[in-house]
Amino acid sequence: MKQVLLLWTALLLLACNNPMPTPDDTRQKQDTTHQPQDTTHQPQDTTHQPQDTTHQTQEALLPIRGADLSWITEQEQMGVLFYDSLAQPQEVMSLLKSYGMTAVRLRVWVNHSTGWCNLPDVLVKAKRAAELGLNVMIDFHYSDYFADPSKQTKPTAWKNCKFDALRDSLVAHTTTVLTALKAEGVTPAWVQIGNETRNGMLWPTAQLWNSQGDLPDGWKNYAALTTAGYDATKAIFPEAIVVIHIDNAYENNNWFFRKMKANGGKFDAIGLSHYPMMQAWSGKSWSEMNKLALNNIKLLHGEFNCPIMLSEIGTLSAKAQVPTAVKVIADLRAKLDTLPYYDGAFYWEPTCYNNWKPTEYTKDGWGSYNMGAFTSNGQPNQALIQLWQH
C-alpha cells in the first residue's frame, strides 16, 4: 500500500509538468447544480435502434440496495456516532448492512485539500466495505472537489493540460486508483466515469455547451475522455460495469447518450440522479417526478439496451417530512422494481443527521445537507428502510 501511495503522490507532482499555457482558466459555470439544461440541444430523431452492449448483468449484485458513504471517515473523526434500534453505537457499514444494504458508493477526488475522498481515504472505506462482503462502486469525479452540472473543475495538477496530457492524466489517475484497490483485495462491481456529467467534465476542455450553444470539440473531447476512462477501467477490472452518470431522472435523457455514442463514447450501464422531493429544482411534484423517471428509464433501455440504476437518490429528512419520504420511496419502488433492467439505487449520504456538515461546507458558507436518512437519534429512518426492505 505504501508503494501505491508514493506512486499516487508522484503522479500528482508530475502531471502536466512545464505545461504550455492554455485558455482553460475561462471556465463557464452553469446556473444551478440540478437545473435542467436547454432542451434545444436534444436531437429530434427517434428512429435510433437499440445498441448491443457487452454488459452481462451479474445476478449476485442485484438488486442494488446501496448508499454513498463517502463522508463516513470524516464524520467518525469528528466524533459522530451511529446507533442500532437498541440505541447501541455500531460501526456504520455493519449497521446499514443489517438493515439490508448490499453496496457502497465511494467518490474519488484527485487531491482535495483536506485529504478526504483522496485515494488513501478511499482505500480505507473500500476495504471496510469489501471485508463486510458489500459490493463497491467507485465514483471518479476527476476533480479536487465536487463535480456536478454546475461545475466540473479540473484538478489543480491538470489545469494547464492540453487534451493529450489531460487524457493521459485521467488514465494515470484511474489506473492508479484501481490498481491500489486491487492490491488491497477490493474488486469494484461498478466504476463510474465522471459524476453528473450532463454538461461534460474537465471544463473547459470537455464542456459540452454554454449559453451560446454547443462548444467546438466538446462532445468529441467528452466522449474521448470517458472512453479513455472506460478502457483504463477494463484494463484493471475487465468484469467491472462502467457507468456514465447524469442528473435529472425525470427528464428525457436519450438525446444525451445518443449524442455521446455518436461521438464514440462507451458505457455498460446508465446512472441517473433522482431527488423527487426537490420541487424547487424541477417545478414538479414528487409523484410526477417519479412517473417521469419511470417513463424515461423505459425510454433509455428501449434505445440503448443496457441496465439503468439510480446512482443517487435522496429525500428530505426533517422529522415532519419523513412520512412523505416513505410514500415517495414506496411509490418509486412500486414503479421501478418490476423492470428487469432496473438495477437499483444508491442513497446519497444517508448518514448525515443533526445538521452535521463537512469541514469544507463551513469554509464555503454552505448549510448542512438536508436529505440524510438518519433520525436525530442517529438511527436509520423509515425512508431508508423502505428503500432497502425486501
C-alpha positions, -999 to 999 in steps of 0.1 A, spaced: 0 0 0 28 24 8 43 19 -27 9 27 -43 5 59 -23 40 70 -32 31 65 -69 -1 85 -64 19 114 -49 44 112 -78 17 114 -104 2 145 -87 36 162 -88 44 152 -124 11 159 -141 15 184 -169 50 193 -158 60 226 -176 27 228 -195 21 252 -224 -4 280 -215 -40 273 -225 -72 293 -223 -86 268 -197 -89 295 -170 -121 309 -186 -144 282 -172 -181 285 -180 -202 280 -149 -238 267 -150 -265 284 -130 -275 257 -106 -265 221 -97 -297 204 -107 -314 227 -131 -324 211 -165 -303 221 -194 -315 239 -225 -336 212 -244 -328 228 -277 -297 206 -277 -319 175 -279 -318 157 -312 -353 151 -327 -346 118 -344 -362 90 -326 -356 62 -351 -324 51 -334 -323 13 -329 -312 -4 -297 -275 -8 -293 -257 -40 -284 -237 -38 -251 -210 -60 -237 -225 -58 -202 -239 -91 -188 -259 -85 -156 -243 -101 -127 -272 -115 -107 -252 -116 -75 -250 -78 -75 -287 -72 -79 -308 -55 -68 -286 -27 -56 -296 -16 -22 -268 9 -18 -256 41 -2 -229 67 -9 -209 67 23 -181 89 12 -183 112 43 -182 85 70 -145 87 78 -147 124 83 -178 120 104 -161 94 125 -131 116 131 -154 144 142 -170 121 168 -203 113 150 -218 80 162 -244 57 147 -269 36 167 -289 5 162 -326 0 173 -314 -6 209 -296 27 209 -262 10 210 -234 25 189 -224 5 159 -198 6 131 -219 23 104 -213 -1 75 -222 -31 96 -252 -12 109 -265 -4 75 -258 -39 62 -281 -52 90 -309 -31 75 -304 -46 41 -276 -25 24 -257 -45 -2 -235 -19 -18 -214 12 -11 -206 40 -34 -174 60 -28 -164 92 -46 -128 98 -56 -112 132 -57 -78 137 -72 -62 159 -45 -87 176 -21 -70 199 3 -85 181 34 -74 147 22 -110 133 25 -121 113 -6 -85 112 -20 -70 78 -27 -58 69 8 -92 77 24 -110 58 -4 -88 27 2 -98 27 39 -135 28 32 -134 4 3 -115 -22 23 -141 -19 51 -169 -25 27 -152 -54 10 -144 -71 43 -181 -69 51 -190 -86 18 -205 -54 4 -202 -45 -33 -184 -13 -42 -189 14 -67 -160 38 -74 -172 72 -85 -145 92 -102 -151 129 -101 -119 138 -120 -117 169 -98 -103 180 -65 -138 187 -52 -174 180 -61 -181 177 -98 -217 182 -109 -237 200 -136 -228 234 -121 -191 228 -120 -166 203 -135 -134 219 -124 -101 204 -135 -78 192 -107 -52 218 -99 -24 195 -111 -42 191 -145 -54 227 -150 -29 236 -177 -31 203 -196 -38 203 -233 -60 175 -245 -35 147 -249 -19 154 -215 -53 157 -199 -63 123 -213 -30 108 -201 -36 123 -166 -71 108 -165 -58 74 -175 -30 75 -150 -53 86 -122 -79 59 -130 -52 32 -133 -35 42 -100 -67 42 -80 -80 9 -94 -45 -7 -91 -44 3 -55 -78 -12 -48 -68 -44 -65 -36 -45 -44 -58 -42 -13 -81 -71 -24 -110 -48 -35 -128 -56 -67 -153 -28 -76 -185 -41 -91 -191 -7 -108 -169 21 -119 -184 55 -126 -165 76 -151 -174 112 -141 -201 125 -118 -233 141 -131 -217 149 -164 -247 163 -182 -226 192 -195 -194 172 -198 -164 172 -175 -130 186 -170 -141 221 -181 -135 238 -205 -118 210 -225 -147 186 -224 -175 210 -216 -204 204 -240 -222 238 -243 -226 272 -228 -253 299 -232 -243 303 -268 -248 267 -278 -226 236 -283 -189 242 -279 -164 232 -306 -150 197 -299 -170 195 -267 -188 162 -274 -157 148 -292 -135 155 -262 -160 143 -237 -166 110 -255 -128 105 -259 -121 112 -222 -149 90 -209 -137 62 -234 -102 66 -220 -116 61 -185 -136 31 -197 -106 14 -213 -84 21 -183 -110 5 -160 -114 -26 -182 -76 -30 -183 -76 -35 -145 -110 -49 -139 -124 -64 -171 -157 -75 -154 -164 -41 -138 -196 -24 -150 -187 10 -163 -214 36 -156 -220 71 -172 -239 92 -147 -261 123 -153 -287 141 -132 -324 146 -135 -340 112 -140 -373 130 -145 -361 144 -179 -359 126 -212 -322 119 -214 -320 98 -246 -306 127 -265 -275 128 -243 -265 92 -246 -273 92 -283 -250 121 -289 -223 106 -267 -224 73 -286 -224 92 -319 -191 106 -309 -176 72 -299 -185 71 -262 -188 38 -244 -207 26 -213 -221 -6 -198 -248 10 -177 -265 43 -172 -267 60 -138 -292 88 -130 -297 111 -101 -332 114 -86 -343 138 -58 -381 136 -61 -389 158 -32 -370 188 -46 -399 206 -63 -378 238 -61 -354 223 -86 -379 208 -110 -412 227 -105 -429 193 -103 -445 172 -76 -428 141 -63 -454 119 -78 -449 135 -112 -412 132 -109 -414 95 -101 -438 89 -130 -414 107 -154 -384 88 -140 -402 56 -148 -411 66 -183 -376 79 -190 -359 48 -177 -380 28 -201 -371 50 -230 -334 48 -221 -335 10 -220 -355 8 -252 -329 27 -271 -296 16 -255 -305 -19 -243 -284 -15 -211 -291 -16 -173 -303 16 -156 -296 25 -120 -301 54 -97 -265 64 -88 -280 89 -64 -313 93 -47 -323 114 -17 -354 125 2 -360 153 27 -351 142 62 -368 166 87 -390 146 111 -422 161 97 -411 152 61 -402 115 67 -437 101 63 -439 117 29 -404 105 21 -416 69 29 -445 73 4 -421 87 -22 -398 57 -19 -427 32 -18 -442 47 -49 -409 48 -67 -401 11 -59 -436 0 -70 -429 16 -103 -393 6 -109 -387 -27 -91 -407 -47 -117 -384 -35 -146 -359 -63 -153 -333 -38 -165 -336 -15 -134 -306 -24 -112 -314 -5 -80 -303 27 -62 -277 43 -40 -290 67 -14 -267 97 -14 -250 103 20 -277 89 43 -256 92 75 -260 130 78 -281 140 108 -284 167 134 -271 194 110 -237 177 106 -217 191 77 -181 185 64 -154 210 72 -153 225 37 -190 233 38 -184 258 66 -155 272 47 -177 276 16 -205 291 35 -229 262 28 -256 248 50 -258 212 61 -272 186 38 -309 182 44 -315 148 27 -297 125 50 -317 94 61 -309 91 99 -331 103 127 -319 128 153 -311 98 175 -285 86 149 -306 57 136 -316 49 101 -350 65 93 -381 48 78 -374 62 43 -340 44 41 -356 12 55 -383 15 28 -357 18 1 -339 -14 12 -366 -37 25 -372 -69 6 
